[in-house]
């Protein structure tokens, strides 16, 4: 059965909050800096309600199988483009992975950005998240910048 995509509504919030926790749990092993316990990455209701962002979901028979958001952001003054579409909250529950559902949501997000005159698209992905990197490369994204970090708390400086 093929999923349908649509814009999320506030009635989807309980399921999307569950997705957010699934995403956090999937990313914790990739990032030692994520706090333990209950945390939240996003204000999903704001992403749904604001005119500069949109949350899309893919669903099959009233079950949400994928999510993602696009947010229009002002970009650096020195770049050729003035705005970028920033993508996040890309999540597919484990039982639904490998079926192309992320690509369906990605296509909806990219179409939304294009409809809003935003053609520069960015996202962040952990360098160890090879399945996600592979999917984004397959979708046409290119590696751009490397964000590096150093914890100096226990270094002799």
HELIX and SHEET records of a PDB file:
HELIX    1   1 UNK A   10  UNK A   12  5                                   3    
HELIX    2   2 UNK A   13  UNK A   28  1                                  16    
HELIX    3   3 UNK A   44  UNK A   49  1                                   6    
HELIX    4   4 UNK A   94  UNK A   96  5                                   3    
HELIX    5   5 UNK A  101  UNK A  115  1                                  15    
HELIX    6   6 UNK A  130  UNK A  138  1                                   9    
SHEET    1   A 5 UNK A   4  UNK A   7  0                                        
SHEET    2   A 5 UNK A  53  UNK A  60 -1                                        
SHEET    3   A 5 UNK A  63  UNK A  74 -1                                        
SHEET    4   A 5 UNK A  83  UNK A  91 -1                                        
SHEET    5   A 5 UNK A 121  UNK A 123  1                                        
END                                                                             
